Amino acid sequence: MASAVLSEVPRTHEARPADEEPLYEIVDGQQVDLPPMSAYATWIASRLNHRLGPFVEAHGLGTVVAEMLFVLDAEQNLRRRPDVAFVSARRWPLNRALPEAGDWEVVPDVAIEVVSPSDEFSDVVSKVGEYFDHGVRRVWVIVPEQRQVYLYASPTRVTVLTSGDTLSDDETFPGFSLPLTGIFTRETASPPHE
């Protein structure tokens, strides 16, 4: 059976419905509304969440969440919302309940940001440094337009992967590997011939 690969991504941005509250972060105690993610960036974040989450759960490593608001610094009232994040069982034991209300008062081990065309490069770079300043161990920045993934081990130590590479991090996710072609492209079955 032949398959088709998604090769072009629409460049349009749809506004959120009027009755839907925008996603936001808190920076220096002020609410900052996040611009809507593009359809392609949202799709990539969802795929990564669906690939990483089951692996983490099956190996008892911790918890993977999407668009969770984390309290990085309660004193400065800094709350960030990575597109996908991983919290290890060391930082939040698996048998400990998640908060039923409010934001999650834990710093994630891994913060993953998927860059949309509406994102400013300088904001993304600042956020990477901020994550490390507050105890995040790894930051992954996914740039869909270039089909690249920047794996930060520190603000100055970065590995760049392209769509032909395989994503892995044995220190954080022992045994996990994901060919990036599975993140950047979608294979779909062709309609049956009559």
LOVO-771723 format. One record per residue: residue number from 1; residue in three letters; x, y, z of N, C-alpha, C, O in turn. Coordinates in pm, whole numbers, padded with zeros to 5 digits. Atoms other than C-alpha are relative to their C-alpha. Layout:
BEGIN
VEXTOR   nr  rest    n.xx    n.yy    n.zz   ca.xx   ca.yy   ca.zz    c.xx    c.yy    c.zz    o.xx    o.yy    o.zz
VEXTOR  NUM   ALA       X       Y       Z       X       Y       Z       X       Y       Z       X       Y       Z
...
//
This chain:
BEGIN
VEXTOR   nr  rest    n.xx    n.yy    n.zz   ca.xx   ca.yy   ca.zz    c.xx    c.yy    c.zz    o.xx    o.yy    o.zz
VEXTOR    1   MET   00085  -00117   00000   00000   00000   00000   00089   00123   00000   00182   00130   00080
VEXTOR    2   ALA  -00080  -00121   00010   00145   00339  -00095  -00034   00094   00113  -00145   00091   00168
VEXTOR    3   SER   00027  -00099  -00104   00179   00616   00156   00041   00137  -00052   00129   00150  -00136
VEXTOR    4   ALA  -00031  -00137   00037   00185   00992   00119   00063   00068   00120   00027   00041   00234
VEXTOR    5   VAL  -00067  -00072  -00107   00409   01221   00320  -00045   00145  -00005  -00048   00207  -00111
VEXTOR    6   LEU   00038  -00140  -00009   00292   01560   00440   00124   00083  -00030   00220   00079   00047
VEXTOR    7   SER  -00120  -00074   00038   00536   01790   00264  -00016   00150   00013   00084   00221   00023
VEXTOR    8   GLU   00020  -00142  -00016   00379   02132   00293  -00089   00024   00119  -00182  -00051   00147
VEXTOR    9   VAL   00075  -00035  -00119   00247   02299   00602  -00064   00135  -00023   00004   00229  -00064
VEXTOR   10   PRO   00063  -00130   00018  -00011   02576   00587   00065   00103   00091   00105   00071   00203
VEXTOR   11   ARG  -00065  -00106  -00075   00132   02908   00707  -00102   00094   00066  -00064   00202   00112
VEXTOR   12   THR   00101  -00087  -00058  -00195   03051   00838  -00010  -00023   00149   00020  -00132   00199
VEXTOR   13   HIS   00021   00008  -00144  -00269   03122   01202  -00147   00028   00026  -00200   00130  -00018
VEXTOR   14   GLU   00139  -00021  -00038  -00618   03083   01336  -00005   00059   00139   00065   00013   00229
VEXTOR   15   ALA   00019  -00056  -00133  -00723   03299   01626  -00079  -00097   00085  -00158  -00176   00033
VEXTOR   16   ARG   00078   00084  -00089  -00860   03124   01930  -00144   00047  -00003  -00170   00165  -00023
VEXTOR   17   PRO   00139  -00042  -00009  -01239   03121   01956  -00018   00102   00111   00053   00098   00212
VEXTOR   18   ALA   00022  -00108  -00096  -01373   03423   02146  -00029  -00051   00141   00007   00014   00239
VEXTOR   19   ASP   00037   00050  -00132  -01504   03205   02430   00111  -00085   00064   00096  -00132   00177
VEXTOR   20   GLU  -00110   00080  -00053  -01171   03020   02477   00105   00094   00060   00153   00186  -00005
VEXTOR   21   GLU  -00101  -00082  -00065  -00930   03169   02729   00137  -00029  -00059   00170  -00145  -00084
VEXTOR   22   PRO  -00134   00024   00054  -00579   03220   02594   00089  -00065   00105   00071  -00045   00225
VEXTOR   23   LEU  -00100   00054  -00091  -00294   03024   02744   00090   00116   00041   00110   00210  -00035
VEXTOR   24   TYR  -00083  -00109  -00051  -00066   03240   02955   00112  -00057   00086   00110  -00173   00127
VEXTOR   25   GLU  -00105   00027  -00097   00247   03241   03165   00002   00121   00094  -00058   00224   00065
VEXTOR   26   ILE  -00015  -00110  -00094   00333   03458   03466   00148   00034   00006   00230  -00052   00040
VEXTOR   27   VAL  -00138  -00046  -00002   00654   03661   03442   00005   00126   00086  -00065   00224   00060
VEXTOR   28   ASP  -00009  -00111  -00095   00752   03895   03727  -00137   00038   00055  -00168   00155   00074
VEXTOR   29   GLY   00132  -00022  -00058   00402   03854   03865  -00106   00049  -00098  -00220   00071  -00058
VEXTOR   30   GLN   00094  -00051   00101   00238   03973   03540  -00041  -00112  -00096   00042  -00189  -00141
VEXTOR   31   GLN   00049   00100   00097   00019   03755   03318   00041   00041  -00140   00019   00155  -00182
VEXTOR   32   VAL  -00041  -00022   00138   00162   03724   02968  -00073  -00103  -00086  -00046  -00223  -00076
VEXTOR   33   ASP   00072   00092   00088  -00075   03576   02709   00094  -00056  -00105   00176   00016  -00162
VEXTOR   34   LEU  -00083   00066   00102   00089   03326   02478  -00069   00007  -00135  -00191  -00012  -00143
VEXTOR   35   PRO   00063   00000   00133   00032   03360   02105  -00041  -00142  -00036   00021  -00238   00009
VEXTOR   36   PRO   00042   00135   00040  -00155   03069   01949   00111  -00071  -00077   00181  -00010  -00157
VEXTOR   37   MET  -00097   00079   00075   00067   02789   01824  -00056  -00028  -00138  -00178  -00037  -00157
VEXTOR   38   SER   00044   00039   00133   00055   02707   01456  -00051  -00144   00006  -00019  -00219   00099
VEXTOR   39   ALA   00053   00137   00006  -00126   02389   01358   00114  -00102  -00004   00108  -00206   00061
VEXTOR   40   TYR  -00112   00093   00014   00204   02225   01262   00077  -00014   00131   00112  -00125   00170
VEXTOR   41   ALA  -00070   00005  -00129   00377   02317   01591  -00081  -00078   00103  -00026  -00156   00180
VEXTOR   42   THR   00087   00073  -00092   00078   02188   01787   00003  -00149  -00030   00008  -00231   00062
VEXTOR   43   TRP  -00002   00140   00043   00080   01865   01588   00131  -00066   00044   00131  -00180   00092
VEXTOR   44   ILE  -00129   00054  -00041   00454   01816   01657   00004  -00021   00151   00050  -00126   00198
VEXTOR   45   ALA   00002   00013  -00146   00409   01880   02031  -00085  -00119   00042  -00049  -00194   00133
VEXTOR   46   SER   00089   00113  -00032   00122   01631   02039   00067  -00133  -00030   00058  -00227   00049
VEXTOR   47   ARG  -00069   00125   00037   00324   01364   01858   00110  -00033   00100   00126  -00149   00140
VEXTOR   48   LEU  -00107   00024  -00096   00617   01408   02093  -00057  -00044   00134  -00004  -00136   00197
VEXTOR   49   ASN   00067   00038  -00124   00387   01390   02395  -00049  -00145  -00006  -00036  -00220   00091
VEXTOR   50   HIS   00054   00136   00016   00227   01070   02260   00109  -00106  -00014   00084  -00223   00014
VEXTOR   51   ARG  -00111   00096   00011   00565   00907   02194   00076  -00011   00132   00110  -00121   00177
VEXTOR   52   LEU  -00080  -00002  -00122   00748   01013   02510  -00080  -00046   00123  -00028  -00118   00207
VEXTOR   53   GLY   00083   00032  -00117   00459   00976   02758  -00011  -00149   00029   00018  -00190   00141
VEXTOR   54   PRO   00011   00144  -00026   00396   00601   02717   00132  -00066   00038   00135  -00157   00121
VEXTOR   55   PHE  -00132   00055  -00035   00770   00526   02730   00033   00030   00146   00074  -00058   00221
VEXTOR   56   VAL  -00030  -00042  -00137   00814   00723   03053  -00088  -00076   00099  -00040  -00121   00203
VEXTOR   57   GLU   00093   00072  -00088   00506   00561   03208   00037  -00147   00011   00038  -00203   00121
VEXTOR   58   ALA  -00032   00143   00000   00605   00207   03107   00126  -00030   00080   00139  -00140   00136
VEXTOR   59   HIS  -00126   00021  -00071   00950   00251   03265   00001   00065   00139   00104   00064   00207
VEXTOR   60   GLY   00010  -00058  -00134   00827   00428   03580   00096   00116   00024   00144   00136   00136
VEXTOR   61   LEU  -00098  -00109  -00010   01048   00730   03508  -00056   00128   00060   00018   00207   00118
VEXTOR   62   GLY   00060  -00124  -00047   00801   01002   03601  -00127   00030  -00076  -00207  -00059  -00104
VEXTOR   63   THR   00124  -00045   00063   00532   01206   03428   00032   00094  -00116   00117   00182  -00103
VEXTOR   64   VAL  -00009  -00090   00114   00505   01372   03086  -00134   00072  -00013  -00239   00008  -00011
VEXTOR   65   VAL   00122  -00080   00012   00254   01655   03046   00015   00101  -00113   00127   00135  -00153
VEXTOR   66   ALA   00002  -00103   00103   00156   01906   02779  -00067   00126   00055  -00171   00119   00121
VEXTOR   67   GLU   00056  -00131  -00033   00095   02277   02839  -00035   00018   00147  -00130   00089   00180
VEXTOR   68   MET   00018  -00016  -00144   00118   02249   03219   00069   00129   00044   00179   00159  -00002
VEXTOR   69   LEU  -00061  -00120  -00055   00184   02573   03406   00077  -00038   00126   00019  -00083   00225
VEXTOR   70   PHE  -00089   00037  -00110   00483   02516   03638   00042   00125   00077   00069   00229   00017
VEXTOR   71   VAL  -00052  -00107  -00084   00582   02737   03930   00151  -00018   00008   00200  -00104   00083
VEXTOR   72   LEU  -00146   00010   00000   00953   02789   03862   00060   00075   00118   00162   00034   00172
VEXTOR   73   ASP  -00051  -00082  -00109   01001   03057   04128  -00119   00067   00068  -00173   00165   00018
VEXTOR   74   ALA   00117  -00053  -00070   00724   03122   04381   00024   00141   00050  -00066   00224   00046
VEXTOR   75   GLU  -00031  -00133  -00055   00899   03423   04535  -00009   00109  -00106  -00062   00217  -00080
VEXTOR   76   GLN   00006  -00096   00111   00935   03599   04198  -00129  -00013  -00082  -00150   00062  -00177
VEXTOR   77   ASN   00124   00030   00072   00599   03461   04081   00029  -00021  -00149  -00027   00047  -00235
VEXTOR   78   LEU  -00035   00038   00137   00752   03305   03769  -00060  -00136  -00028  -00027  -00235   00037
VEXTOR   79   ARG   00068   00123   00038   00535   03042   03604   00009  -00015  -00151  -00034   00072  -00227
VEXTOR   80   ARG  -00017   00025   00143   00617   02891   03267  -00079  -00123  -00042  -00105  -00214   00037
VEXTOR   81   ARG   00082   00105   00057   00418   02663   03038   00071  -00059  -00122   00042  -00019  -00235
VEXTOR   82   PRO  -00062   00063   00117   00643   02445   02820  -00106  -00075  -00082  -00210  -00114  -00030
VEXTOR   83   ASP   00095   00072   00084   00469   02280   02526  -00012  -00145   00046  -00122  -00201   00047
VEXTOR   84   VAL  -00003   00135  -00058   00571   01940   02667   00106   00005   00110   00205   00076   00097
VEXTOR   85   ALA  -00097   00002  -00109   00753   01869   02994   00005  -00138   00064  -00092  -00214   00059
VEXTOR   86   PHE  -00020   00125  -00073   00892   01576   03190   00041   00033   00143   00133   00112   00166
VEXTOR   87   VAL  -00035  -00011  -00141   00898   01559   03570   00037  -00140   00046  -00044  -00232   00038
VEXTOR   88   SER  -00047   00133  -00041   01105   01271   03706  -00068  -00044   00129  -00118   00038   00207
VEXTOR   89   ALA   00056   00056  -00123   00981   01041   03979   00084   00043   00121   00035   00039   00233
VEXTOR   90   ARG  -00082  -00052  -00109   01271   01176   04187  -00051   00136   00046  -00049   00166   00166
VEXTOR   91   ARG   00049  -00133  -00037   01125   01527   04176  -00145  -00003   00050  -00183   00077   00135
VEXTOR   92   TRP   00140   00014  -00040   00762   01420   04213  -00033  -00149  -00003  -00065  -00202  -00109
VEXTOR   93   PRO   00022   00146  -00002   00712   01057   04327  -00131  -00039  -00069  -00231   00032  -00063
VEXTOR   94   LEU   00115   00046   00077   00470   00855   04117  -00124  -00021   00087  -00236  -00009   00038
VEXTOR   95   ASN   00115   00023  -00088   00250   00781   04420  -00051   00129   00066  -00144   00125   00146
VEXTOR   96   ARG   00044  -00128  -00053   00215   01150   04506  -00101   00062  -00095  -00076   00073  -00215
VEXTOR   97   ALA   00107  -00055   00084  -00108   01307   04380   00041   00136  -00058   00114   00213   00005
VEXTOR   98   LEU  -00019  -00132   00060  -00095   01601   04142  -00096   00099   00067  -00200   00058   00118
VEXTOR   99   PRO   00091  -00097  -00060  -00249   01925   04270  -00133   00002  -00075  -00136   00000  -00198
VEXTOR  100   GLU   00133  -00003   00063  -00623   01936   04207  -00036   00139  -00050  -00121   00152  -00138
VEXTOR  101   ALA   00027  -00138   00042  -00623   02315   04170   00133   00074  -00008   00231   00035   00055
VEXTOR  102   GLY  -00121  -00082   00010  -00368   02576   04076   00103  -00059  -00092   00076  -00152  -00168
VEXTOR  103   ASP  -00109   00040   00088  -00036   02532   03905   00087  -00103   00071   00078  -00119   00193
VEXTOR  104   TRP  -00083   00106  -00056   00217   02254   03955   00127   00061   00057   00209   00118  -00015
VEXTOR  105   GLU  -00115  -00058  -00069   00475   02362   04213   00117  -00097   00000   00156  -00151   00103
VEXTOR  106   VAL  -00119   00081   00018   00766   02164   04078   00070   00051  -00125   00005   00099  -00218
VEXTOR  107   VAL  -00077  -00037   00118   01045   02242   03833   00019  -00126  -00083   00070  -00226  -00032
VEXTOR  108   PRO  -00017   00121   00081   01040   01996   03543   00147  -00031  -00026   00232   00059  -00026
VEXTOR  109   ASP  -00136   00041   00039   01352   01797   03455   00029   00040  -00143   00139   00084  -00176
VEXTOR  110   VAL  -00015  -00032   00142   01296   01854   03083  -00115   00091  -00042  -00231   00062  -00016
VEXTOR  111   ALA   00099  -00091   00057   01117   02147   02919   00018  -00003  -00152   00129   00012  -00202
VEXTOR  112   ILE  -00005   00009   00146   01030   02117   02551  -00083   00113  -00059  -00202   00127  -00029
VEXTOR  113   GLU   00068  -00111   00067   00942   02420   02342  -00001  -00027  -00150   00103  -00057  -00209
VEXTOR  114   VAL   00013   00013   00144   00810   02391   01987  -00023   00140  -00055  -00122   00205  -00021
VEXTOR  115   VAL   00002  -00138   00048   00876   02715   01800  -00104   00016  -00111  -00106  -00059  -00208
VEXTOR  116   SER   00099  -00036   00102   00587   02866   01605   00050   00124  -00073   00135   00197  -00022
VEXTOR  117   PRO  -00041  -00121   00071   00626   03137   01340  -00028   00129   00079   00037   00231   00056
VEXTOR  118   SER   00032  -00119  -00079   00472   03380   01591   00095   00022   00117   00089   00126   00182
VEXTOR  119   ASP  -00095  -00013  -00110   00751   03318   01847   00119   00086  -00041   00167   00078  -00153
VEXTOR  120   GLU  -00120  -00081   00020   01036   03569   01880   00122  -00082   00042   00122  -00142   00150
VEXTOR  121   PHE  -00121   00077  -00029   01382   03406   01867   00061   00041   00133   00102  -00044   00212
VEXTOR  122   SER  -00062  -00047  -00124   01513   03625   02150  -00078  -00047   00122  -00018  -00074   00226
VEXTOR  123   ASP   00081   00050  -00111   01222   03517   02372   00030  -00147   00027   00037  -00190   00143
VEXTOR  124   VAL  -00030   00143  -00015   01298   03149   02308   00136  -00018   00067   00150  -00100   00158
VEXTOR  125   VAL  -00134   00011  -00058   01668   03196   02389  -00002   00042   00147   00062  -00022   00231
VEXTOR  126   SER   00011  -00044  -00139   01583   03389   02707  -00066  -00106   00086  -00024  -00131   00199
VEXTOR  127   LYS   00071   00103  -00076   01344   03117   02814   00090  -00121   00027   00082  -00181   00134
VEXTOR  128   VAL  -00094   00112  -00020   01613   02849   02766   00088   00030   00122   00102  -00055   00210
VEXTOR  129   GLY  -00084  -00037  -00113   01844   03035   03005  -00076   00001   00130  -00026  -00042   00234
VEXTOR  130   GLU   00085  -00007  -00119   01563   03094   03249  -00031  -00140   00054  -00026  -00161   00175
VEXTOR  131   TYR   00026   00137  -00044   01474   02724   03260   00120  -00055   00077   00104  -00110   00186
VEXTOR  132   PHE  -00119   00051  -00067   01833   02634   03349   00026   00073   00132   00067   00011   00230
VEXTOR  133   ASP  -00018  -00078  -00124   01854   02915   03607  -00086  -00052   00114  -00052  -00035   00231
VEXTOR  134   HIS   00094   00046  -00103   01562   02753   03790   00000  -00151   00021  -00089  -00205   00087
VEXTOR  135   GLY  -00018   00141  -00033   01680   02391   03787  -00046  -00101  -00102  -00040  -00221  -00076
VEXTOR  136   VAL   00032   00095   00107   01555   02239   03461   00132  -00062  -00046   00231   00009  -00062
VEXTOR  137   ARG  -00123   00070   00036   01811   01976   03358   00027  -00004  -00150   00143  -00005  -00192
VEXTOR  138   ARG  -00012   00007   00145   01745   01962   02983  -00109   00088  -00062  -00221   00095  -00011
VEXTOR  139   VAL   00100  -00076   00077   01571   02191   02734   00013  -00043  -00145   00122  -00043  -00202
VEXTOR  140   TRP   00003   00034   00142   01467   02077   02389  -00078   00110  -00070  -00190   00142  -00032
VEXTOR  141   VAL   00068  -00101   00081   01381   02345   02135  -00016  -00060  -00139   00082  -00092  -00207
VEXTOR  142   ILE   00031   00061   00130   01210   02211   01825  -00040   00111  -00096  -00130   00190  -00069
VEXTOR  143   VAL   00024  -00104   00099   01215   02432   01516  -00057  -00067  -00125   00018  -00113  -00211
VEXTOR  144   PRO   00062   00073   00110   00962   02287   01271   00039   00049  -00139   00059  -00032  -00229
VEXTOR  145   GLU  -00028  -00051   00134   01039   02519   00979   00134  -00049  -00055   00148  -00070  -00175
VEXTOR  146   GLN  -00130   00051   00042   01402   02401   00971   00013  -00150   00023   00114  -00210  -00014
VEXTOR  147   ARG  -00002   00142  -00036   01316   02050   01092   00127  -00033   00080   00202  -00125   00048
VEXTOR  148   GLN  -00115   00017  -00088   01578   02079   01364  -00046  -00007   00144  -00149   00049   00182
VEXTOR  149   VAL   00023   00006  -00143   01589   01996   01733   00130   00040   00068   00236  -00016   00040
VEXTOR  150   TYR  -00114  -00046  -00077   01824   02180   01968  -00012  -00062   00139  -00105  -00032   00213
VEXTOR  151   LEU   00000   00068  -00129   01907   01963   02271   00100   00071   00091   00221   00055   00076
VEXTOR  152   TYR  -00085  -00074  -00091   02040   02185   02547   00026  -00082   00126  -00067  -00125   00193
VEXTOR  153   ALA  -00041   00061  -00126   02236   02020   02830   00036   00110   00100   00043   00085   00220
VEXTOR  154   SER  -00023  -00121  -00079   02317   02372   02959  -00027   00116  -00097  -00048   00093  -00216
VEXTOR  155   PRO   00025  -00110   00093   02263   02721   02820   00104   00013  -00110   00077   00074  -00214
VEXTOR  156   THR  -00106  -00012   00100   02593   02689   02630   00041  -00132  -00063   00124  -00134  -00154
VEXTOR  157   ARG  -00032   00133   00057   02610   02314   02555  -00123  -00051  -00072  -00221  -00092  -00010
VEXTOR  158   VAL   00117   00037   00079   02377   02227   02271   00041  -00093  -00113   00147  -00078  -00174
VEXTOR  159   THR  -00016   00091   00113   02348   01946   02018  -00116   00026  -00095  -00231   00033  -00053
VEXTOR  160   VAL   00104  -00027   00099   02159   02013   01696  -00024  -00126  -00082   00068  -00183  -00141
VEXTOR  161   LEU   00040   00115   00080   01969   01729   01532  -00086   00046  -00116  -00155   00148  -00107
VEXTOR  162   THR   00085  -00030   00115   01804   01731   01190  -00096  -00116  -00022  -00091  -00217   00048
VEXTOR  163   SER   00108   00097   00019   01512   01533   01052   00050  -00141  -00030  -00025  -00237  -00012
VEXTOR  164   GLY  -00054   00133   00027   01740   01244   00950   00062  -00067   00123   00102  -00184   00116
VEXTOR  165   ASP  -00062   00052  -00122   01871   01197   01307  -00102  -00069   00089  -00223  -00065   00065
VEXTOR  166   THR   00083   00066  -00100   01738   00998   01600   00016   00072   00133   00128   00097   00178
VEXTOR  167   LEU   00001  -00068  -00129   01642   01171   01922   00013  -00102   00112  -00063  -00198   00118
VEXTOR  168   SER  -00016   00086  -00116   01770   01005   02238   00069   00080   00110   00135   00180   00083
VEXTOR  169   ASP  -00064  -00063  -00116   01887   01103   02588   00009  -00107   00107  -00078  -00117   00194
VEXTOR  170   ASP  -00013   00115  -00090   02015   00801   02779   00011   00040   00147  -00023  -00039   00234
VEXTOR  171   GLU  -00011  -00043  -00139   02084   01004   03092  -00139   00024   00061  -00163  -00009   00177
VEXTOR  172   THR   00134  -00031  -00050   01721   01117   03124  -00101  -00108  -00033  -00185  -00143   00050
VEXTOR  173   PHE   00096   00101   00047   01532   00854   02922   00077  -00122  -00052   00084  -00142  -00174
VEXTOR  174   PRO  -00081   00114   00047   01748   00536   02913  -00080  -00093  -00090  -00186  -00143  -00052
VEXTOR  175   GLY   00064   00092   00093   01657   00328   02609  -00098   00065  -00095  -00145  -00001  -00189
VEXTOR  176   PHE   00095  -00068   00089   01431   00588   02445   00073   00049  -00124   00179   00110  -00114
VEXTOR  177   SER  -00052  -00057   00124   01500   00668   02081  -00116   00023  -00094  -00210  -00057  -00102
VEXTOR  178   LEU   00109  -00039   00090   01283   00839   01826   00058   00060  -00127   00117   00168  -00122
VEXTOR  179   PRO  -00043  -00061   00126   01368   00892   01459  -00081   00128  -00024  -00204   00126  -00016
VEXTOR  180   LEU   00068  -00128   00013   01287   01257   01394  -00090   00009  -00122  -00176   00097  -00129
VEXTOR  181   THR   00093   00000   00113   01125   01177   01062  -00142  -00027   00050  -00239   00020  -00011
VEXTOR  182   GLY   00132   00029  -00057   00837   01046   01279  -00062   00117   00071  -00181   00114   00103
VEXTOR  183   ILE   00052  -00121  -00064   00801   01388   01440  -00035   00106  -00103  -00136   00175  -00090
VEXTOR  184   PHE   00017  -00108   00096   00832   01615   01137  -00090  -00034  -00119  -00134   00057  -00189
VEXTOR  185   THR   00084   00037   00114   00631   01416   00879  -00109  -00095   00045  -00096  -00165   00145
VEXTOR  186   ARG   00111   00091  -00028   00307   01231   00877  -00021  -00088  -00121  -00043  -00040  -00233
VEXTOR  187   GLU   00031   00093   00108   00262   00921   00672  -00144  -00043   00014  -00188  -00083   00122
VEXTOR  188   THR   00140   00042  -00002  -00092   00845   00579  -00024  -00097  -00115   00042  -00091  -00219
VEXTOR  189   ALA   00032   00096   00105  -00242   00565   00380  -00070   00072  -00114  -00151   00162  -00093
VEXTOR  190   SER   00068  -00056   00116  -00346   00654   00030  -00141  -00058  -00007  -00165  -00169   00039
VEXTOR  191   PRO   00134   00055   00014  -00715   00618  -00049   00002  -00124  -00089   00080  -00132  -00184
VEXTOR  192   PRO   00001   00122   00082  -00800   00275  -00189  -00040   00030  -00143  -00125   00115  -00171
VEXTOR  193   HIS   00036  -00015   00142  -00814   00247  -00565  -00123  -00084  -00027  -00137  -00195   00024
VEXTOR  194   GLU   00121   00076   00033  -01147   00142  -00706   00014  -00064  -00135  -00078  -00132  -00181
//
